[in-house]
Amino acid sequence: MEPDIRPIRRLTRTSDVTFEARVPGSKSYTNRALLLAAMRHGETTVSGALHCDDTRYLAECLGSFDGLDVKTTADGFEVRRDPRRLGAPARELFAGAAGTPARFLLAFAASAEGETIVTGNARLCERPMDDLLDALRRLGVRCDCLGQEGCLPVRVHGTPSPSGEWSIHGGVSSQFLSSLLLLASQQSDGPIGVSVTGHLVSRPYVRMTLSMLNAQGIEAEEVAEDRFVVHPAMPRGPEIPIEVDASGMSYFLIAAAITQTTVRIDGIGAESAQGDVGLAQALAGMGCQLEMSDDYLILSGRPLRGIEVDMETMPDVVLSLAIAAALAEGETRITNIANLRIKECDRIHAAAAELQRLGIDVEEGDDFLVIKPDGCSIRPARVETYDDHRVAMSFGLLRLLYDGIEIEDPACVAKSFPGFWDELARFVEHHDG
């Protein structure tokens, strides 16, 4: 069913009426918090969490381990762990399209007694897992690929992992390193050093993991650019609060930028460990007015101009920025984004193909996008979403300004932001009511 979002028709472009966006809790924080809660003995509350497809899959999978009970609450989740050593689930764990939960579960399963099978939908079973599997195998953990080598489904044989020095390749996904850091924190002996070979992508997500471990009383630090040290301990709990989602916030920053209105986001700011907060600074570079404190930010849209921006540290908001770039004056070059090829879809290709479908000139490279809107105009089209929530939400923003733009699968936003269309409709009513 198409979302009921109409173009804003009576908008005063210089409106000073601020829209206070209601953005849910961070998906990245929620996923990590669920793992930390599952590592702690007793009952742990995850508060202010995001309820979406990805976090529900992770909660259900964790609750399948013998010794863990996970319940969904109005504000998040409650996790209870009884025995010191968990037993493997009696059923295979299905993670849907959720890449981060699947990767976290592979490492988590190494600490459970017995055999755990982790699988997902067709796209997730194509996404690479080999760097993490190789790292686990070096620790003596037997991992059997039941289909294509290096991909799900995988059977993990729970095995106590040795202390000392671990290593992992960092060039494909930072989630692999975060998985190992979480696993290291559960060991009986330490400290454990984790070395990274190759270039580490998406480093802010690793720093988020370190921040959450330290907040739970687990000493974890980045001692060098390619080496991390974890001192195993049980998370202190009993409550883990969740910060506002920077990726979810991005859509309302872009909404303000392209409609030249003002949006305020509370519960997140300059001190956030989420790399996607960097989108606010990128939009300021494109001409927007930005006010940012430690726990809120206010962005006012202004006429946009193209920029050149390295988005390696904020990959989940590349599609959002691409929409602003399509409506800017001058060329925008987005670089260092090769790992977008292995997300829920090939997001570099999706951005280029759908912007071209809408009439915008785009150059696509292995690890870059160049968006060239000058002389182009947005035309009506049906946008393909590739079963990717971020494609649907990003391109859905164009409905704020243009008639005739259809979204192929609007329901796919449930993966990370189930209330997105309702909140976007509230944005329209706020300015056009």
N, C-alpha and C positions, 0 to 999 in steps of 0.2 A: 504493500500500500504506500502510495506516494505521501511524503510528509506535507502537511498543510503550511508551507512557507511561501509567502508571496513577497514580491519586491516591495521595498519601502518606498512609498510614493509621496508622502507629504513630509519627508525628512528635511529638517533644517540643517544644512551641511555644517554649519558652525555651531550646532546645538551644544549647550553646556550642561545638558541634563545627563548625568552620569548613570550608566547602567551598571548595577552591581551583580556581576555574574555569579551564579551558584555552580561552582565547579566541584565535582566529587573528589574523594581521596585519591591519592596517587596509586596507580596500578603497580608501579615498580616497588613502592614502599610496601603495599599490601602483600605482594608476593613474597618479599623478603621477610616481612613480619610473620606471615603464616609459617615459614620455615623455622624462624627463631622460636616461635611459640611451640612448634612441634618438637623442638630440641630440649625444651624446658620441662622438668618434672613438675607435676601438679597442674593447676589450672591457670591459663593465661588468657587475657582479654585483648583482642586487637580492636581498637576503637577508631571511629572516623574512617573506616576502611571503605574501599570501593567494592560494590557488588556488581560484578559484570561476568560475562562468560568465562574469561580467563581465570579470575580469582575463584569463581565457583568450581571450575574444573579442578584447580589446585586444592581447594578445601576438601572436595569430595575424594580426591586421590589420597590425600594425607589421612583422611578419616578411615580409609580402607586398611591402613596398616594395623596389625594386631598390637593393641596397647595405646592407640590414639583414638580420641573421640573429638570430632570437629562439628560445631553447631553454628549455623548462621543466626545472627542477632539483628535487631533493627539498625544498630550502629556499626556492625562489623562481624566479628567471629569470636567464639569461645572455643579454646583448645584445651583438652585435658590429656595428659600423658601419665601413664601409671608405671610400667616397668622401666628399668634402666635400659634394657636392650629390647628393641622392637622386633616384632615378627613380620615377615613379608605378607603382603595382602593375599587373600585367597583368590582374587580375580585380577585380571590384567588392568592396568591403570590407563584410562583413555583421557588424553589431555586436549582433545578437540584440535583447535588450530593454535593452541597456546604454546609458543616456543619457549618462553622463559620458564613457565612451570615444568615443561617436559625436561628441560636441561637441569633444573634444580632437582627434580625427582630422580633423575639418573644417579646423581651423586648421593642424594639422601638415601636411596635404596641400598647403597653400598654399606650403610651402617645398620641395616636390618637383617635379622637372621632369616635365611631362606632365599628363595628366588622371586624376583619381582620383574614383571613384564611391563614396560612403558611403551605406549603407542599413541597414535593420534589420527587426525583425518589425512586424506590423501596428500594435501600440500605439506603438512607437517612431516609426513614420512618421506618427503623429498628433501627437506632442509638438512644441512650438514650437522652431524653430531660427532664426527670422527676425532676432532681435536680433544674433546672431553673424554671420549671412549679410550683414546690412546693414553691420556693422562691417568685414567683410572686403571687401565691394564698395567701401567708401570708401577702402580701401587699394589699389584697383585690381585686386583679385583677382576674376576672373569665377567666379561660382557659379550654376549652372543647376539649378533645381528641376525634377526629372523627373516629379513628380506634383503634389501640392498646393503652391502657393506658400508658402514659409516652413517647409517640412517636408522630411524625407527622402522618397525618395532625392535626393541632391544630387551633381552633377558639379562638382568643383573643378579649375580650371585653374591649375596652379602658376605663381606670379608672384613675383619678388622684391618684398618689401614695403618701402616707404620708411621712413626714420627720421623723427624729428620727433614730431608730436603725433597720437595715435590717440584714438578715443573709442568708447564702447559704452554701451548702456542696461543698467541693473543691476536692473530691477524684476522680471524673470521668473526668472532663474537666475544664481547666482554662477559657475556653470561657464563661462558665456560669457566673463566677465572673466578667469578663470583660463586659459582657452584662449588669450586674447590675450596675457597675461603670458608664457606659455610660448613663444608664437610670437615675441614681442618679444625674448626672450633669445637667439634664434637668429640675429638679424640681423647684418649685417656692420658696420653703423654704429650709433652711439648717442650719448648716451642717448635712450631713447624714453619719452615721457610718455603715459600712458593715462588719459583722463578718463572719469568715469562720469556719465551723465545719469540723472535719476530716483533713486529710493531703491534702494540696494544691499541685496538680500536675502542671507541666509546668509553674512554677512561672515566668520565664523570659517574657512570653507573657503578664502576668498581669502587670509587670513592664513597658513593652512597652506601654500598655494602659495608665498607669499613666503618663509616659513620654509625650505621645501625648496630654493628657488632660492638663498637665501643660504648654506645649508649646503653647497651645491655650488659655492660661490665666485662666484655670480652676484649682483651687488649689485642688490637690488630692494627698494623701500621704499614705504610708504604715507605720502606727504608731506602729504596733506590727506584729509579725509573722502571727497572725490570725485576724488582724483587720485593716481596711482601712477607711479613712475619706475623703469625697468629699464635697467641698463647691460649690453648683450649680452656674453656670454662663453661659452666651452665649459664644460660641467659638469666638475668636477675628478675625480669618481669616485675609484678604480675600483669602489668598493662603496657601495651605498646601502641602509642598514638600514631596516627597517619597524617602526613602533610597533604595539602591540596595537590592535585595532579597537574604538573606543569604541561604535559602533553595535551590534556583536556582543556587547560586554560588557553592554549594557543589559538583555538578556533575563535574565541571571543576577542582576543587581541587582534586577530586578522579581521574579524567582523567590524571592530571599531576603526581599524586602519583603512579599510576599503569604503566604509560609509562616512568616514570623517566625523565620527562621534567619539564619545569618551566611555571607557569601561574601567571599572575598579575590580580588582581581585584581592580578596582578603585571605590570610592564612598562608601566604607564601611571599618571598621577597628575595632580596639580594644575598642573603645568607644561605639560601637553599642549596642542597647538594645535587639537585636535579639539573642536569646540563641543559635541558630544554628551556630553562628560564632565560637562556641566552637569546631566545627569539625576541624578547622585548628589546634588547640592545640592538639587534639587527634591524628591527622596525624603526628604532630611533635613528639608525644610520640611513634609513630610507626616507626620513623626514618627519616621522611621528614625534609627538611630544611625550616624554616619559618621566614619571616621578616614581621612584622606587625606594622603599624603606626595608627594614629587616622582615616585616610581616605583612606587607601589602604592596601592590603596585597599581598605578593609574596610567593608562595610555590613551592619548587623544590622537585620532587620525588627522593627518594632514596630506596634501598632495604628495604622492609617492614618487620616488625616483629609484632607478635601478642601482644595484650595488654588486660588488664581488664579495662573497662570503664563504669561508671554510666552515662546513657544518658537520665535521666529523664528531664533535662533542654533543651534537643535538640532532641525531638522525631522525627521530620520530616527528620532528616538526618541519622537515624539508618540504613535504607536500603542502603544509600550511603556508610556508613562505612562498612557494611557487604560485599560489593563488594571488598573493599580494603583488608578486613580480609581474604577473600577467596584466595587472591594472596599473602598473607604474609607467613613468616616462623613462625611456632608456633601457638598456640591456642589463639583465641580472645574470651573473655567473655564480652557480652553486657548485662547490668543489669538495673533494675528499669524501665522497658518499658511496663508495663501492659496495659496502655491506648492505645497502638498500636492495641490492639484487637478490638477497636471500631472505627477505622478510616474508610477510604473509603472501605477498606477490612481489614481482620485480618492480619495485616502486619507481625506479628511474624510468623504466619503459612506460609504466602506467601514467606517470606525470606527463611525459612527452606525448604519448599517444592521445590522451584525453584533452590536453591543451590544444593539440593540433586539430582534434575533432571539433573543438570550439572556435577554431579560427586563429589561434595564436601560433606564431613561428617559434619553434623550439629546436635546439640542437642537443642531441643525446650522445654522451660518451660513456666509456667504461665506468668512470667514477665522477661524472659531472653532468650538469644540466646548464644550458644557456637559453634563457627565455628572452625573446625579442619581440616585445609587444608593439613597438612603433609601427604605425601604418596598418595595424591589425584591429579587428573589432570582434567582440564576443558574439557568436551566433547561436541560435537555438540548436540543441542536440540532446541526445540521450547518453549520459555518461556511464560507461562501464565501470563497475566497482571491483571486479576481480576477487570478490569475496573478501575485500580488505576494508576494514572499518575506517582507516585513515583516508583512503581514497574517497569514500562516501562523505565523510564529514568535511573534508577540505573542499571538494568540489560543490558540496551542498551550500557552501557560503555564497557562491555566485548567485544563488536564488534570491539573495537579499537585494540584488541590483537588476537582474535580468529575468524576463519572461521566457518560457519555452525551454528551460533547462530541467531535464528529468534525471533522476538518480535511479540506476538499474535496480539496486538492492538496498534500500534505505535501512532495512532491519539489521544489516550486518554491523551497525554501530554498537549493538549489544555486546560486542566483544570487549569494549573498553569504556563505553559511555552510554548506557541504556537510555538515559533521559535527554540525550543530545537534542533531538528534534523539538522536544517540549521547551527546552531552554532557549533554543534559537527562535522559536515562535514567541517566547516571552520577550526576547530582544526586539522583535518586530513590533509587538504590541506596545512596548515601552516607548518606541520612537514614532510609531505610526498610528497609535490608537486614537 
